[in-house]
Amino acid sequence: ESRWPFLFGAIIVPSLIQVVILPFLPESPRYLLLEKHDTSRAEKAFQRFLGKDDVSREIEEVLAESRVQRNTKLVSIVQLLRMRAVRWQIMTVVVTMGCYQLCGLNAV
């Protein structure tokens, strides 16, 4: 019982390693392109990750995917439950997850 503090303290080592290494990791090209709108840094990141000079195709694919995602219609939970095709699957997942919460299986 006296070793519990050491067990809880063991998480400090990976946390410190991550904090030290994190500034040296490159940013995601998708994040730079879609969130920061920085095309030049995104292009450099793609070139670094893919190891090739011409990354215009990859940039265009990311932009096309972003356009498709913006045009996708979001559905509310009520609308989702009204769809007969997915109602049974949703109810099955909800009941299963509820049983996991009630029996304590998720704690194990």
N, C-alpha and C positions, 0 to 999 in steps of 0.2 A: 504494500500500500504506500510505502514511502517513496516509491519510484514514479508515481503519477506526475509530479511536476516535471521530471525529465522527459516523459513521454509527450506532454503538452509543449515543452520547450523545444522538442526536436523539429517542429515546424518552422522554427526561426531560421534554421540553416538554409533550406530551399528558398525561403522568402528573401533572405539577404542576397543570395546568389541571383535571384531574378531581378531584384532592385538594381544590382550592380550591372547586370548584362543588358537590361532593357534599353538604356539610351543608345546602345550600339546596334540594336536591331533595326533593319530598314522598315520603312512604312509600307503598307500595302499599296500597290499601284491602283487598285480599285478605289480604295479610300481616298488617295490623292486625287484621282480623276473625278469621282462622283461627289465626294463630300467637300473637298477643299478646292475643287475646280482648278487644279494646278496641272495643266497638261504636260508641261516640260518636265516637272519632277516625276510625274507618272510614267512618262516615256523613259526616263532614265532608270526608274525602278523596274519597268518591264525589261529593259535591256540587261539590267543586272541579273534579274531572275532567270530570263530565258537564254542569255548568252548570245544574242544576235542583235545586229544593228537596226534592222527594219522591223519595227513593232507596230506599224500603223494598222495592220490587220487586227491585232489584239486590242488596240485602243478602240477601233471601230466596233468590234464585237462587244466590248464592255458598254459602249455608248448605246448600241442597239438593244442590248439586254435591259439597260436602264430605261429606255423608251418603252419597251414592252411592259416592264414592271409598273411604270407610271400609268399606263393605259389599262391595267388590270383593275377590274371592279372589286372592291372589298365587300364582303358579305358580313352582316351582323350575326350575332348568335341566334337571335330570333328568326331571321331569314334562313339560317342554316338548319334550324330545327324544323322549319316548315317544309324543307325539301325532303320529299319522301324517299329519295334514293340514298340519302346519307343518314337519315334519322336513326336507323337501327345500329349502324356502326358507332355513331356518337353516343348513343345510350349505353352500348356495350362498354365503351372505353370509360365513360363516367362511372358506371357501376363498378367496374374493375378497379379503378383508381380509388373510389370510395371505400371499397373493401380493403385495399392495401392500407389506407389511412386508419381504418377502424381496427384492423388486426395487428398493426404495428410492424408489418413486414418491411416497410420502407426504412425503419430504424435499424434493422439487421443489416 
